[in-house]
């Protein structure tokens, strides 16, 4: 449990066990109630670099709309999020990407005190998550979970950028050709006018809004503008392709770091757990969810439960489960005996 001060009063946040996607939910009590969902996420600068942390008010996935239980202050529920950019210090403004506004469920801006409180909550939970010893493993899990959707979006963005670049290049070439033709036609008319002056030729050579002279002057500029737009689209396309390749490249789990383990057992009244089975969880999120569901169904029949524990080995996962059971029991005891 972490405790921190806010303008509305002290707030306590109890983190859950990480889920298959590397996300942790912080249950709030005190001056605010509800849940904050925190997960590793891609950098705002590059989608293939998972060096950011996203904290969202509510229990839904950080990439979806928040859902209950939303964070409430004095009974009023709020929505919003913040992103901690780990490439920069938390002490500088650009180390965070705070929302433009925090709103309630009726889309009304949060009052100043509530907004400051919510910002403090989001930042405290994001900071606690980023400081976890198993953060590299959580980053790896979040990357595996988000990569399929990110690749789908990047594929669409690459196709759109390719079409845009081709369109701008086609326009640039069309403007260049039209400019050359307009200039050549003007000189042809000028030679005719010099050989045999005529009012019609003088009218065609005169400067005007859509005259040959004017078109020969502005069309090259339009070609430059279109070419610049094509170059800019090309730079975007290069970035999108680089991000796609970076995400599509397989990444191994961090060496020596904690990995997800299923700990199956029964919590005892003495603040401990009777462990029946420990097994390293599958790396694929879908497979992990399926195995977790199967173990949960089997454990429930014998009044047991399944927890996901991050550790370097099955034995370390068992030891961690025993420690967490004792700490949970001690915390509950303190809560009930607090004067």
N, C-alpha and C positions, 0 to 999 in steps of 0.2 A: 504494500500500500504506500502511495505517496500522498503527502499533504502539502498544500501550498495556499498562500494567501491570495485573495481576490478582492476587488472593491466591494463585492457583495458579502464577503465573509470567507472563512476558511472552507476549502473544498478538499475532500478525500477521494482518491481514485484508486480502485483495485483492478489490476490488469488480469485478464483471463489468460488461459493457455493459447499460444498461437494456433491458428487454424491451418488447413492444408495450403492456403494461399499466403501464409506468412503474416496474416493480419492478427492484431491484438485488439480486444475491446476493453475499454476502461469503464468500469461501473462507478458512477459518481454519487457521492452522498455529501451532506453538509449544505452549503449555500446553494448548491445546484444538484439536480438529480438527472438521471438518464444515462446514456452511453455515448462514448466517443470511440469511433472506429479509426484505428491507426494502421497504416501499412506502408511498406516500402513502395516507391513508385519511380517511374522514369523521370529523368531530368527534364526540366522545362526547355532546355537547349537541345537535347538529343534523346530520342526515345529509346535508344539502345543502351543507355547508361542509367542504371538504377541507383542513382546517388541522390535521391530525394525521399522525403517522408511526407505522407499526406495524412492529415487528421481531419475527420469529418464528424460533425454533430449528428448523432444517430447511429443505428446499428447496421445500416446497409453497406454494401460494398462502396468503396471510395469512388468507383467509376459509375455508380448508379445514384438515383435520387435517394436521399436519406429516408429511413423508415423508423418507426417506433422501436425502442423507446428513444425519442428525441430528448435533447437536453432541455430541462425546464428550470426556470428561475422564477420563484414566486408563482408557480402554476402556469406560467406562459412558456410555450415550447418554441424553440428556435432551430433554424437550419443555417448551415454555412460550413466552411472548411478553411484550412490553411495548409501551405506546403512549405516544409523546411528544406531549403536548398543546401545540401551538405558541402558543396564546393566552397561555401563562404561561411565565415564565423556567424554564430547565432547573435552576436552583438551588433552586427551591421544590418541596416534596413533591408539590403538586397539578399540577406541570408534567409529571408522569409518572403513568401508570396501570399500575403493576407488577402481575404476577399474584399471587394469594394464595399460590401455591406453585409451585415448579418440580419436576417429577417425572420419573422415568426411565420407560422403556418398560413397566415392570411397575407403574406408578402409585405408586411409592414416592417420598416426598419426598427432594429432593437434600440431601446433607449441608450443613452451614453453609458450609464453605469453597467447595464446588462451587456452592452457591446464590449466594454473593457473586461468584464468578467469572462465572457465567452472566449475572447482572444487569449486571456491568460490561461484558461482551461485547455484550449487547443494547443497552445505553445508548450505547456507543461507536459501534456501527454505525448506530443510529438518528440520533445526532448528526451523524455524517459525512454521511449521506444528506440530512438537512435543510439542511446547509450547502453542498450542491452548487450550482454556478452555474446549472445547468439545472433546479433544483428546480421552478420554476413550470411548465415543460413536463412534468415528471414528474407534478405534481399534475393537470395537464390530462389526461394520458393515463390516470391512475388513475381520475379522475372518469368519463371515457368508458367505461372498462372496467367499473366497478362500478355505474354508473347503472341499466342494465337490471334487475339483481338487486335493487337497492335499491327501485326503483319497484315491482317485483313484491311485495316485502315490505310496502312502505307501502300498496299497494292493499289487501292483506289486512288490515292493521292499521286502515286507515280503515273498511273494511266492518265489522270487529269492533267498533270504537268507535261507529259509527253504531247498530249493533244494541244495544250496551250502553246508550248514551244514551237510545234509545227505550224500552228496558225499564225503566230507572230512572224516566223521566218517567211512564210508564204506572203504575208502582207508586206514585209520589208522588200522582198523581191519584186512584188507587183508595183510598189511605189517607185522602186529604182528603175524598172523598165518603163513605166509611164513617164517618169521624169526625162529619161533619155529620149524617148519618142517625142515628147513635147519640145525639147531643146532642138532636136534634129528638124522637126517640122518648122520651128520658128526660123532657123537658119535657111531652110529651103525657101520659105516665103520671103525672107529678107533678100535673097539672091534674085528671086523673081521681081520683087519690087524695085531693086536696083536696076535690073535690066529693062523693066517696063512698069513704071509707076502706075498704080491704079487705086481708086478709093477703097475698093473691097479689100485689097491686100493691106492697105494702110490700117483699115479697121481690124483685121486679123492680127496685125503686129502690135497694135496699141495695147498698153498695159491696162489690165482690168481684173475684176474679181476672179474670173475663170478663164483668163486669157492664157495663151501658150506661154508667154513670158512668166506670168505669175505661177503657173503650174510647174514650170521648169525650176522655179525658185523654191517653192514650198514642198514639193514632193520629195526631194532628197532629205529634207529635215524630217518628214514623216517616216521615211525609210530608216533614218537613224533612231527615231523614237521606237519604232517597231523592233529594230534590231536590239536596242537596249532592253526592251521588254522580253525578247527571246533569251537574251543573255541572263537576265534575272530569273526567268523560268528555268533556265539550264542550271543555275546555281542551286535553286530549290530542288530540282530533279536529282542533282548530284548528292545533296544531303539526304533526300528520301531514300535513294538507292543505298547509300552508305549505312543508314540506319537499318534498312531492311536486311542487308547482309550481316550487320552486327547482331541483329536479333535472331536471324536464321542460323547463325553459327552456334553449334552446341557448346554449352558451358558446363564444366564439371562442378560438383559441389565443393565448397572451400575445404581444403585439406586441414585436418586438425580442428575443424569447427563442429559445432553441435549439429546433429541431424535429427529429423523427426522420428520418434519412436512411439509405438502403441504400448501403453502400460495398462494391462487388464487386471482388475482386482476388485477388492471390496474395502471400502473405508470403514475403519473400526472406531469405536467410541473413544478409544484412548489417544486419539490424535495420530493415528498411523494408518497404514494401508496394508492389507494382506494381498500381496502381489501373486497373481496366478500365472501371468505370461507377459513377456516383454519381447517386442519384435520391431525391427527397424521398418518404418513405413515406406511404401513405394514412393518413388520420386515423382511419378506422374500424378497430378492433382486429382484426375478422375478416378484412377486406380486407388489412390489413397482414400478418397471419399467412399468408394465401394467397400473396401476392406474395413474401414472404420465403422460403416453402417452394419456390416455383417457381425463384427465383434461386439458392437453395442447390443444388437438383438440377442446374441447368445449370452452376453453378460447379464442383461436385464432379467433373463429367465431364472438366474440364480442370485438375483439382488446384487449384482456387481455393476461396474461401470468401466468405461474406457477413456483414458486421458492421453492426449498427445503431449509428450515431453521431449524437449530438445536437449540432446546430450551427445557426447562423442562415442558412446558405446552402450549396448544394452545394460551392462552393469551400472554405468554412470546414470542411465535413465532411471533404473530402479532406485538408486541412492537419491536422485533428485526427487522422485515421487515421495519417498519417505520424508525428505526434508520439507517439501511443500505441504505434506499432510500435517506435520507438526506445526509449521508456521501458521497454517490456516486455523488449526485448533487453538493456538495461542492467541491469534488475532480475535477470533470469535469470543474467547474467554475474556479478553480485555474489553471488548465492546459491551459485553453483558455486565461486567463488574465495574465499569467506569461510573464514578459517582455523578 
